[in-house]
């Protein structure tokens, strides 16, 4: 169990370092967050009727 947790932590560390080293794809401005809200609203609407 401890070895698995250690492996998981190393994997998470690698992912965090890779993410920190990558360039942002788009600015996180108000338009970005409005787009996210629109996607959530649409998914909720589609899910409520499906």
PQR file of N, CA, C, O and H, with PARSE charges and radii, in Angstrom:
ATOM      1  N   UNK A   1       0.831  -1.201   0.000 -0.4000 1.5000
ATOM      2  CA  UNK A   1       0.000   0.000   0.000 -0.0000 2.0000
ATOM      3  C   UNK A   1       0.872   1.259   0.000  0.5500 1.7000
ATOM      4  O   UNK A   1       0.605   2.206  -0.740 -0.5500 1.4000
ATOM      5  N   UNK A   2       1.912   1.261   0.833 -0.4000 1.5000
ATOM      6  CA  UNK A   2       2.794   2.431   0.886 -0.0000 2.0000
ATOM      7  C   UNK A   2       3.520   2.640  -0.433  0.5500 1.7000
ATOM      8  O   UNK A   2       3.734   3.776  -0.857 -0.5500 1.4000
ATOM      9  H   UNK A   2       2.129   0.492   1.434  0.4000 1.0000
ATOM     10  N   UNK A   3       3.896   1.547  -1.078 -0.4000 1.5000
ATOM     11  CA  UNK A   3       4.592   1.676  -2.361 -0.0000 2.0000
ATOM     12  C   UNK A   3       3.656   2.252  -3.418  0.5500 1.7000
ATOM     13  O   UNK A   3       4.069   3.075  -4.236 -0.5500 1.4000
ATOM     14  H   UNK A   3       3.722   0.624  -0.733  0.4000 1.0000
ATOM     15  N   UNK A   4       2.406   1.824  -3.402 -0.4000 1.5000
ATOM     16  CA  UNK A   4       1.438   2.347  -4.364 -0.0000 2.0000
ATOM     17  C   UNK A   4       1.222   3.840  -4.143  0.5500 1.7000
ATOM     18  O   UNK A   4       1.166   4.615  -5.098 -0.5500 1.4000
ATOM     19  H   UNK A   4       2.071   1.156  -2.737  0.4000 1.0000
ATOM     20  N   UNK A   5       1.102   4.236  -2.876 -0.4000 1.5000
ATOM     21  CA  UNK A   5       0.921   5.658  -2.579 -0.0000 2.0000
ATOM     22  C   UNK A   5       2.140   6.461  -3.005  0.5500 1.7000
ATOM     23  O   UNK A   5       2.007   7.569  -3.526 -0.5500 1.4000
ATOM     24  H   UNK A   5       1.148   3.606  -2.101  0.4000 1.0000
ATOM     25  N   UNK A   6       3.326   5.906  -2.783 -0.4000 1.5000
ATOM     26  CA  UNK A   6       4.546   6.581  -3.207 -0.0000 2.0000
ATOM     27  C   UNK A   6       4.590   6.740  -4.713  0.5500 1.7000
ATOM     28  O   UNK A   6       4.982   7.788  -5.226 -0.5500 1.4000
ATOM     29  H   UNK A   6       3.433   5.007  -2.359  0.4000 1.0000
ATOM     30  N   UNK A   7       4.186   5.695  -5.418 -0.4000 1.5000
ATOM     31  CA  UNK A   7       4.142   5.756  -6.885 -0.0000 2.0000
ATOM     32  C   UNK A   7       3.131   6.798  -7.342  0.5500 1.7000
ATOM     33  O   UNK A   7       3.405   7.573  -8.257 -0.5500 1.4000
ATOM     34  H   UNK A   7       3.868   4.843  -5.001  0.4000 1.0000
ATOM     35  N   UNK A   8       1.976   6.817  -6.714 -0.4000 1.5000
ATOM     36  CA  UNK A   8       0.943   7.800  -7.063 -0.0000 2.0000
ATOM     37  C   UNK A   8       1.444   9.227  -6.843  0.5500 1.7000
ATOM     38  O   UNK A   8       1.181  10.116  -7.652 -0.5500 1.4000
ATOM     39  H   UNK A   8       1.753   6.186  -5.970  0.4000 1.0000
ATOM     40  N   UNK A   9       2.169   9.438  -5.739 -0.4000 1.5000
ATOM     41  CA  UNK A   9       2.702  10.771  -5.462 -0.0000 2.0000
ATOM     42  C   UNK A   9       3.738  11.179  -6.501  0.5500 1.7000
ATOM     43  O   UNK A   9       3.761  12.331  -6.935 -0.5500 1.4000
ATOM     44  H   UNK A   9       2.383   8.715  -5.082  0.4000 1.0000
ATOM     45  N   UNK A  10       4.592  10.249  -6.900 -0.4000 1.5000
ATOM     46  CA  UNK A  10       5.582  10.556  -7.934 -0.0000 2.0000
ATOM     47  C   UNK A  10       4.904  10.871  -9.260  0.5500 1.7000
ATOM     48  O   UNK A  10       5.329  11.774  -9.980 -0.5500 1.4000
ATOM     49  H   UNK A  10       4.573   9.314  -6.547  0.4000 1.0000
ATOM     50  N   UNK A  11       3.859  10.132  -9.579 -0.4000 1.5000
ATOM     51  CA  UNK A  11       3.128  10.382 -10.820 -0.0000 2.0000
ATOM     52  C   UNK A  11       2.454  11.756 -10.767  0.5500 1.7000
ATOM     53  O   UNK A  11       2.498  12.505 -11.743 -0.5500 1.4000
ATOM     54  H   UNK A  11       3.514   9.398  -8.994  0.4000 1.0000
ATOM     55  N   UNK A  12       1.841  12.084  -9.648 -0.4000 1.5000
ATOM     56  CA  UNK A  12       1.210  13.394  -9.486 -0.0000 2.0000
ATOM     57  C   UNK A  12       2.250  14.505  -9.586  0.5500 1.7000
ATOM     58  O   UNK A  12       2.009  15.527 -10.228 -0.5500 1.4000
ATOM     59  H   UNK A  12       1.805  11.475  -8.856  0.4000 1.0000
ATOM     60  N   UNK A  13       3.391  14.312  -8.962 -0.4000 1.5000
ATOM     61  CA  UNK A  13       4.462  15.315  -9.020 -0.0000 2.0000
ATOM     62  C   UNK A  13       4.878  15.552 -10.465  0.5500 1.7000
ATOM     63  O   UNK A  13       5.055  16.697 -10.883 -0.5500 1.4000
ATOM     64  H   UNK A  13       3.587  13.482  -8.441  0.4000 1.0000
ATOM     65  N   UNK A  14       5.033  14.475 -11.230 -0.4000 1.5000
ATOM     66  CA  UNK A  14       5.406  14.607 -12.632 -0.0000 2.0000
ATOM     67  C   UNK A  14       4.367  15.373 -13.431  0.5500 1.7000
ATOM     68  O   UNK A  14       4.714  16.210 -14.264 -0.5500 1.4000
ATOM     69  H   UNK A  14       4.889  13.546 -10.891  0.4000 1.0000
ATOM     70  N   UNK A  15       3.105  15.094 -13.184 -0.4000 1.5000
ATOM     71  CA  UNK A  15       2.035  15.806 -13.885 -0.0000 2.0000
ATOM     72  C   UNK A  15       2.012  17.289 -13.523  0.5500 1.7000
ATOM     73  O   UNK A  15       1.816  18.145 -14.385 -0.5500 1.4000
ATOM     74  H   UNK A  15       2.823  14.414 -12.507  0.4000 1.0000
ATOM     75  N   UNK A  16       2.215  17.583 -12.240 -0.4000 1.5000
ATOM     76  CA  UNK A  16       2.232  18.983 -11.814 -0.0000 2.0000
ATOM     77  C   UNK A  16       3.399  19.737 -12.431  0.5500 1.7000
ATOM     78  O   UNK A  16       3.241  20.877 -12.869 -0.5500 1.4000
ATOM     79  H   UNK A  16       2.375  16.887 -11.540  0.4000 1.0000
ATOM     80  N   UNK A  17       4.570  19.111 -12.468 -0.4000 1.5000
ATOM     81  CA  UNK A  17       5.733  19.759 -13.068 -0.0000 2.0000
ATOM     82  C   UNK A  17       5.538  19.968 -14.563  0.5500 1.7000
ATOM     83  O   UNK A  17       5.918  21.008 -15.101 -0.5500 1.4000
ATOM     84  H   UNK A  17       4.698  18.185 -12.112  0.4000 1.0000
ATOM     85  N   UNK A  18       4.950  18.989 -15.235 -0.4000 1.5000
ATOM     86  CA  UNK A  18       4.692  19.125 -16.672 -0.0000 2.0000
ATOM     87  C   UNK A  18       3.700  20.255 -16.927  0.5500 1.7000
ATOM     88  O   UNK A  18       3.871  21.030 -17.868 -0.5500 1.4000
ATOM     89  H   UNK A  18       4.641  18.144 -14.798  0.4000 1.0000
ATOM     90  N   UNK A  19       2.683  20.351 -16.110 -0.4000 1.5000
ATOM     91  CA  UNK A  19       1.706  21.423 -16.268 -0.0000 2.0000
ATOM     92  C   UNK A  19       2.312  22.790 -16.002  0.5500 1.7000
ATOM     93  O   UNK A  19       2.008  23.757 -16.699 -0.5500 1.4000
ATOM     94  H   UNK A  19       2.544  19.721 -15.346  0.4000 1.0000
ATOM     95  N   UNK A  20       3.166  22.867 -14.996 -0.4000 1.5000
ATOM     96  CA  UNK A  20       3.804  24.146 -14.674 -0.0000 2.0000
ATOM     97  C   UNK A  20       4.744  24.598 -15.781  0.5500 1.7000
ATOM     98  O   UNK A  20       4.927  25.797 -15.989 -0.5500 1.4000
ATOM     99  H   UNK A  20       3.413  22.081 -14.430  0.4000 1.0000
ATOM    100  N   UNK A  21       5.340  23.648 -16.491 -0.4000 1.5000
ATOM    101  CA  UNK A  21       6.296  23.982 -17.549 -0.0000 2.0000
ATOM    102  C   UNK A  21       5.611  24.301 -18.873  0.5500 1.7000
ATOM    103  O   UNK A  21       6.243  24.849 -19.776 -0.5500 1.4000
ATOM    104  H   UNK A  21       5.192  22.674 -16.322  0.4000 1.0000
ATOM    105  N   UNK A  22       4.337  23.969 -19.002 -0.4000 1.5000
ATOM    106  CA  UNK A  22       3.646  24.181 -20.273 -0.0000 2.0000
ATOM    107  C   UNK A  22       3.129  25.615 -20.383  0.5500 1.7000
ATOM    108  O   UNK A  22       2.879  26.290 -19.385 -0.5500 1.4000
ATOM    109  H   UNK A  22       3.823  23.524 -18.268  0.4000 1.0000
ATOM    110  N   UNK A  23       2.982  26.044 -21.611 -0.4000 1.5000
ATOM    111  CA  UNK A  23       2.457  27.387 -21.866 -0.0000 2.0000
ATOM    112  C   UNK A  23       0.931  27.365 -21.782  0.5500 1.7000
ATOM    113  O   UNK A  23       0.312  26.364 -22.139 -0.5500 1.4000
ATOM    114  H   UNK A  23       3.185  25.496 -22.422  0.4000 1.0000
ATOM    115  N   UNK A  24       0.322  28.445 -21.319 -0.4000 1.5000
ATOM    116  CA  UNK A  24      -1.146  28.491 -21.285 -0.0000 2.0000
ATOM    117  C   UNK A  24      -1.708  28.505 -22.706  0.5500 1.7000
ATOM    118  O   UNK A  24      -1.133  29.116 -23.607 -0.5500 1.4000
ATOM    119  H   UNK A  24       0.826  29.259 -21.029  0.4000 1.0000
ATOM    120  N   UNK A  25      -2.831  27.828 -22.891 -0.4000 1.5000
ATOM    121  CA  UNK A  25      -3.459  27.775 -24.207 -0.0000 2.0000
ATOM    122  C   UNK A  25      -4.291  29.014 -24.488  0.5500 1.7000
ATOM    123  O   UNK A  25      -4.351  29.485 -25.624 -0.5500 1.4000
ATOM    124  H   UNK A  25      -3.298  27.332 -22.159  0.4000 1.0000
ATOM    125  N   UNK A  26      -4.927  29.538 -23.460 -0.4000 1.5000
ATOM    126  CA  UNK A  26      -5.784  30.713 -23.626 -0.0000 2.0000
ATOM    127  C   UNK A  26      -5.782  31.495 -22.319  0.5500 1.7000
ATOM    128  O   UNK A  26      -5.595  30.913 -21.250 -0.5500 1.4000
ATOM    129  H   UNK A  26      -4.878  29.155 -22.538  0.4000 1.0000
ATOM    130  N   UNK A  27      -5.985  32.792 -22.390 -0.4000 1.5000
ATOM    131  CA  UNK A  27      -6.035  33.573 -21.144 -0.0000 2.0000
ATOM    132  C   UNK A  27      -7.290  33.228 -20.343  0.5500 1.7000
ATOM    133  O   UNK A  27      -8.356  32.983 -20.907 -0.5500 1.4000
ATOM    134  H   UNK A  27      -6.137  33.266 -23.258  0.4000 1.0000
ATOM    135  N   UNK A  28      -7.143  33.213 -19.034 -0.4000 1.5000
ATOM    136  CA  UNK A  28      -8.290  32.950 -18.158 -0.0000 2.0000
ATOM    137  C   UNK A  28      -8.942  34.286 -17.810  0.5500 1.7000
ATOM    138  O   UNK A  28      -8.865  34.762 -16.677 -0.5500 1.4000
ATOM    139  H   UNK A  28      -6.277  33.412 -18.576  0.4000 1.0000
ATOM    140  N   UNK A  29      -9.582  34.875 -18.815 -0.4000 1.5000
ATOM    141  CA  UNK A  29     -10.226  36.171 -18.652 -0.0000 2.0000
ATOM    142  C   UNK A  29     -11.732  35.973 -18.455  0.5500 1.7000
ATOM    143  O   UNK A  29     -12.207  34.838 -18.491 -0.5500 1.4000
ATOM    144  H   UNK A  29      -9.644  34.488 -19.735  0.4000 1.0000
ATOM    145  N   UNK A  30     -12.477  37.037 -18.252 -0.4000 1.5000
ATOM    146  CA  UNK A  30     -13.928  36.886 -18.044 -0.0000 2.0000
ATOM    147  C   UNK A  30     -14.635  36.135 -19.173  0.5500 1.7000
ATOM    148  O   UNK A  30     -15.572  35.379 -18.916 -0.5500 1.4000
ATOM    149  H   UNK A  30     -12.091  37.959 -18.223  0.4000 1.0000
ATOM    150  N   UNK A  31     -14.203  36.329 -20.401 -0.4000 1.5000
ATOM    151  CA  UNK A  31     -14.837  35.625 -21.523 -0.0000 2.0000
ATOM    152  C   UNK A  31     -14.602  34.121 -21.429  0.5500 1.7000
ATOM    153  O   UNK A  31     -15.482  33.332 -21.775 -0.5500 1.4000
ATOM    154  H   UNK A  31     -13.442  36.943 -20.610  0.4000 1.0000
ATOM    155  N   UNK A  32     -13.437  33.727 -20.970 -0.4000 1.5000
ATOM    156  CA  UNK A  32     -13.126  32.303 -20.799 -0.0000 2.0000
ATOM    157  C   UNK A  32     -14.090  31.676 -19.793  0.5500 1.7000
ATOM    158  O   UNK A  32     -14.663  30.616 -20.046 -0.5500 1.4000
ATOM    159  H   UNK A  32     -12.722  34.368 -20.690  0.4000 1.0000
ATOM    160  N   UNK A  33     -14.262  32.343 -18.650 -0.4000 1.5000
ATOM    161  CA  UNK A  33     -15.140  31.791 -17.620 -0.0000 2.0000
ATOM    162  C   UNK A  33     -16.604  31.827 -18.040  0.5500 1.7000
ATOM    163  O   UNK A  33     -17.374  30.945 -17.659 -0.5500 1.4000
ATOM    164  H   UNK A  33     -13.797  33.203 -18.445  0.4000 1.0000
ATOM    165  N   UNK A  34     -16.996  32.814 -18.806 -0.4000 1.5000
ATOM    166  CA  UNK A  34     -18.369  32.844 -19.321 -0.0000 2.0000
ATOM    167  C   UNK A  34     -18.594  31.674 -20.268  0.5500 1.7000
ATOM    168  O   UNK A  34     -19.667  31.070 -20.264 -0.5500 1.4000
ATOM    169  H   UNK A  34     -16.370  33.530 -19.116  0.4000 1.0000
ATOM    170  N   UNK A  35     -17.597  31.351 -21.074 -0.4000 1.5000
ATOM    171  CA  UNK A  35     -17.693  30.192 -21.956 -0.0000 2.0000
ATOM    172  C   UNK A  35     -17.842  28.898 -21.173  0.5500 1.7000
ATOM    173  O   UNK A  35     -18.608  28.015 -21.560 -0.5500 1.4000
ATOM    174  H   UNK A  35     -16.726  31.842 -21.077  0.4000 1.0000
ATOM    175  N   UNK A  36     -17.109  28.788 -20.069 -0.4000 1.5000
ATOM    176  CA  UNK A  36     -17.251  27.600 -19.217 -0.0000 2.0000
ATOM    177  C   UNK A  36     -18.660  27.512 -18.636  0.5500 1.7000
ATOM    178  O   UNK A  36     -19.266  26.441 -18.607 -0.5500 1.4000
ATOM    179  H   UNK A  36     -16.487  29.505 -19.754  0.4000 1.0000
ATOM    180  N   UNK A  37     -19.172  28.651 -18.176 -0.4000 1.5000
ATOM    181  CA  UNK A  37     -20.538  28.651 -17.625 -0.0000 2.0000
ATOM    182  C   UNK A  37     -21.558  28.246 -18.686  0.5500 1.7000
ATOM    183  O   UNK A  37     -22.498  27.505 -18.398 -0.5500 1.4000
ATOM    184  H   UNK A  37     -18.680  29.521 -18.199  0.4000 1.0000
ATOM    185  N   UNK A  38     -21.373  28.730 -19.900 -0.4000 1.5000
ATOM    186  CA  UNK A  38     -22.283  28.359 -20.989 -0.0000 2.0000
ATOM    187  C   UNK A  38     -22.250  26.856 -21.240  0.5500 1.7000
ATOM    188  O   UNK A  38     -23.290  26.228 -21.438 -0.5500 1.4000
ATOM    189  H   UNK A  38     -20.610  29.332 -20.134  0.4000 1.0000
ATOM    190  N   UNK A  39     -21.045  26.284 -21.229 -0.4000 1.5000
ATOM    191  CA  UNK A  39     -20.916  24.837 -21.451 -0.0000 2.0000
ATOM    192  C   UNK A  39     -21.614  24.047 -20.350  0.5500 1.7000
ATOM    193  O   UNK A  39     -22.273  23.044 -20.625 -0.5500 1.4000
ATOM    194  H   UNK A  39     -20.200  26.794 -21.068  0.4000 1.0000
ATOM    195  N   UNK A  40     -21.471  24.497 -19.102 -0.4000 1.5000
ATOM    196  CA  UNK A  40     -22.112  23.806 -17.983 -0.0000 2.0000
ATOM    197  C   UNK A  40     -23.627  23.920 -18.086  0.5500 1.7000
ATOM    198  O   UNK A  40     -24.345  22.943 -17.871 -0.5500 1.4000
ATOM    199  H   UNK A  40     -20.935  25.312 -18.879  0.4000 1.0000
ATOM    200  N   UNK A  41     -24.111  25.113 -18.416 -0.4000 1.5000
ATOM    201  CA  UNK A  41     -25.561  25.295 -18.571 -0.0000 2.0000
ATOM    202  C   UNK A  41     -26.118  24.388 -19.661  0.5500 1.7000
ATOM    203  O   UNK A  41     -27.161  23.758 -19.490 -0.5500 1.4000
ATOM    204  H   UNK A  41     -23.528  25.906 -18.590  0.4000 1.0000
ATOM    205  N   UNK A  42     -25.405  24.329 -20.787 -0.4000 1.5000
ATOM    206  CA  UNK A  42     -25.861  23.497 -21.896 -0.0000 2.0000
ATOM    207  C   UNK A  42     -25.850  22.024 -21.501  0.5500 1.7000
ATOM    208  O   UNK A  42     -26.795  21.294 -21.800 -0.5500 1.4000
ATOM    209  H   UNK A  42     -24.557  24.841 -20.927  0.4000 1.0000
ATOM    210  N   UNK A  43     -24.792  21.587 -20.832 -0.4000 1.5000
ATOM    211  CA  UNK A  43     -24.708  20.188 -20.408 -0.0000 2.0000
ATOM    212  C   UNK A  43     -25.816  19.855 -19.413  0.5500 1.7000
ATOM    213  O   UNK A  43     -26.402  18.774 -19.475 -0.5500 1.4000
ATOM    214  H   UNK A  43     -24.024  22.181 -20.589  0.4000 1.0000
ATOM    215  N   UNK A  44     -26.105  20.778 -18.497 -0.4000 1.5000
ATOM    216  CA  UNK A  44     -27.170  20.545 -17.518 -0.0000 2.0000
ATOM    217  C   UNK A  44     -28.524  20.475 -18.210  0.5500 1.7000
ATOM    218  O   UNK A  44     -29.360  19.638 -17.870 -0.5500 1.4000
ATOM    219  H   UNK A  44     -25.628  21.656 -18.447  0.4000 1.0000
ATOM    220  N   UNK A  45     -28.735  21.351 -19.175 -0.4000 1.5000
ATOM    221  CA  UNK A  45     -29.996  21.365 -19.917 -0.0000 2.0000
ATOM    222  C   UNK A  45     -30.154  20.080 -20.724  0.5500 1.7000
ATOM    223  O   UNK A  45     -31.220  19.465 -20.707 -0.5500 1.4000
ATOM    224  H   UNK A  45     -28.056  22.031 -19.451  0.4000 1.0000
ATOM    225  N   UNK A  46     -29.107  19.673 -21.424 -0.4000 1.5000
ATOM    226  CA  UNK A  46     -29.162  18.445 -22.224 -0.0000 2.0000
ATOM    227  C   UNK A  46     -29.328  17.220 -21.336  0.5500 1.7000
ATOM    228  O   UNK A  46     -30.040  16.285 -21.700 -0.5500 1.4000
ATOM    229  H   UNK A  46     -28.241  20.172 -21.438  0.4000 1.0000
ATOM    230  N   UNK A  47     -28.679  17.216 -20.176 -0.4000 1.5000
ATOM    231  CA  UNK A  47     -28.780  16.088 -19.259 -0.0000 2.0000
ATOM    232  C   UNK A  47     -30.141  15.991 -18.608  0.5500 1.7000
ATOM    233  O   UNK A  47     -30.610  14.890 -18.318 -0.5500 1.4000
ATOM    234  H   UNK A  47     -28.101  17.976 -19.880  0.4000 1.0000
ATOM    235  N   UNK A  48     -30.782  17.119 -18.376 -0.4000 1.5000
ATOM    236  CA  UNK A  48     -32.088  17.126 -17.720 -0.0000 2.0000
ATOM    237  C   UNK A  48     -33.169  16.556 -18.625  0.5500 1.7000
ATOM    238  O   UNK A  48     -34.188  16.056 -18.147 -0.5500 1.4000
ATOM    239  H   UNK A  48     -30.401  18.013 -18.612  0.4000 1.0000
ATOM    240  N   UNK A  49     -32.947  16.632 -19.932 -0.4000 1.5000
ATOM    241  CA  UNK A  49     -33.956  16.154 -20.877 -0.0000 2.0000
ATOM    242  C   UNK A  49     -33.610  14.788 -21.443  0.5500 1.7000
ATOM    243  O   UNK A  49     -34.397  14.224 -22.203 -0.5500 1.4000
ATOM    244  H   UNK A  49     -32.120  17.038 -20.321  0.4000 1.0000
ATOM    245  N   UNK A  50     -32.431  14.233 -21.086 -0.4000 1.5000
ATOM    246  CA  UNK A  50     -32.002  12.979 -21.695 -0.0000 2.0000
ATOM    247  C   UNK A  50     -32.182  11.861 -20.798  0.5500 1.7000
ATOM    248  O   UNK A  50     -31.869  10.726 -21.156 -0.5500 1.4000
ATOM    249  H   UNK A  50     -31.791  14.691 -20.468  0.4000 1.0000
TER
END
